[in-house]
Amino acid sequence: MHSVALAVTDGMLQFELSLAIEVFGSDLTHLVDPWYEFSLCGPGTVRLDRYRLEPDHGLDHLPHADTVIVPGWADTDVDPPVELVDAVRAAHAAGARVVSLCTGAFVLAAAGLLNGKRATTHWAHTGELARRHPDVTVDPDVLYVDNGDVLTSAGKAAAMDLCLHLVRLDHGSANANKIARRLVVPPHREGGQAQFISTPVPGPGNHPLAELFPWVLQRLDEPLTVEDLARQARMSSRHLGRHFKSLTGTTPLQWLHAQRIRHAQELLETTDDTVDTIATATGMGTSTTLRRHFHRTVGVPPDTYRRTFRSHTHSRPERDTSG
């Protein structure tokens, strides 16, 4: 069972911390089994504005975790606690995957884990991060950056994108989609490491397109048009577009394209099917068309994506669990 430790101290941001607890600290074994072994690690009782947290372990437990998550740091003008910085550095040295959400990147930078690496944080603080840590290549235009053993996210909702990215790496895209639907998160926004994030389908409900979404997902191999979708939904194309925008934040064709790419990702992850076979199964027609659209949307060719995903899921580095 993969263990996740959330590092908490006074001065953390509640939103990002809560996201991490909701994703990794909830019992989701009814969706994905086994799920994560989760723990809060801090230097004692932690105060977060009106809230108080009682950690399960001290910060010295971080090196025993497979993944360490550092939530947002509230006051970036104040250096993070030395005890926290040292513990995060020790966890990375022991082989843990270290993740920062939002301004938690300042903690990772203070620990020296971002030196020579590309990283991001909340757009309002990217300039300050670059100024204080000139050895870090700060990218203000992406949702998150994955350097393998060190990952950073932009602010607020981008933290959820990165959390789902971790689930995808550890449990595959199909299970990441299950978690996304449970959390009722909006469709993934373009940018950054978009190749590793799925576009979730709105969950079942009483909305006008409740029956259309599963109908489409069962026919991704067919050359569907907006008119086909409107006819199935028994509404005009214009009316369909308004409902799509409201429910998914995008247009019918953009959503359909995203579902084809998502399905291609799943097939690349879970099968040994050729790109030609996957092109047919996803309605792309030819391997040339699939390669073009996949590369444009995901940022890497299908073959590279398959190798990258499988190297992430099957080639974990050994960790030092002594002491």
Helices and strands as residue ranges (DSSP letters): E 3-7, H 14-24, E 37-41, E 46-48, E 51-53, G 59-64, E 67-70, H 82-93, E 97-100, G 102-104, H 105-110, E 118-119, G 123-125, H 126-132, E 137-138, E 144-146, E 150-153, H 157-171, H 173-183, G 194-196, H 212-217, H 226-233, H 237-248, H 252-270, H 275-281, H 287-298, H 302-314
